[in-house]
Amino acid sequence: MTRCLLGIGSNLGDRAAQMTAAVAQLRERSELSVLAVSDWTETAPVGGPDKQLAYLNGAILLDTDLPA
């Protein structure tokens, strides 16, 4: 297996629920093993359109048999 660090984030809708659902879906995959999930951190948007909402960001540490 290959160890990977996956960054995730959202700035639309229920950000925490979307990210929690993404982690749950990753845990369901037989090709993946989720080892750790960071806390979610809110950050201001940089660049892009005006008046964007704040992002919620995090990271997931996993092992996988999937190719890059």
N, C-alpha and C positions, 0 to 999 in steps of 0.2 A: 504494500500500500504506500501511497504518497501522502505526505503530510502537507496540508494546505491551510492558508489563512485567507478567509473570505470576508471582505468588507461589505456591509449592507447599510442602506439608509433610505429614508423616506421623508418627504416634506408635504405630503398631501393626505387628507383624510385622517383616519385614526392610525397614526404612524406606528405606535407601539403595537397595536393589534396586528397590523400588516407584517411587521417584522417578527413578531412572535409566531404568526402563522407560517412565515417562511422557514423559520427554524424547525417548526413541527413537520413541515413537508420534507425538509432535508433529513430529519430523523427517520422518516418512513422509507427512504431509499436504501435498498440492500447494498448498493455500491459505495455507500458512505457510512462513516462512523463519526458522529458529532462528539468531539472530545471536550469542548468548552465553548461557552458563549459569554461575551463581555457584557458589562452593564451598558445600557443605552445612554448616549451623551447627546445633548442638544447643542447644535452649533448654528451660527448665523450663515446664511447663504453667501457665496462669493461669486461675483459675476452673474451672468444670465439676466433674465428679465427683472425689471423693477418690482418691488413689493412682493417678492417671494416670501413664503413662510419659512420659519426656522426648520432645519433638518434634525432628524433623530438618526444618529449613526451608531454602529456597533461592529463587532467582528465575531467571526465564528471560526474556531479551530477544528479541523476535521481531517480524517484519513479517508482516502478514496482509491478505488481501482480504476476510475474513469480517466481517460486521456485528457491532456491539457486542451 
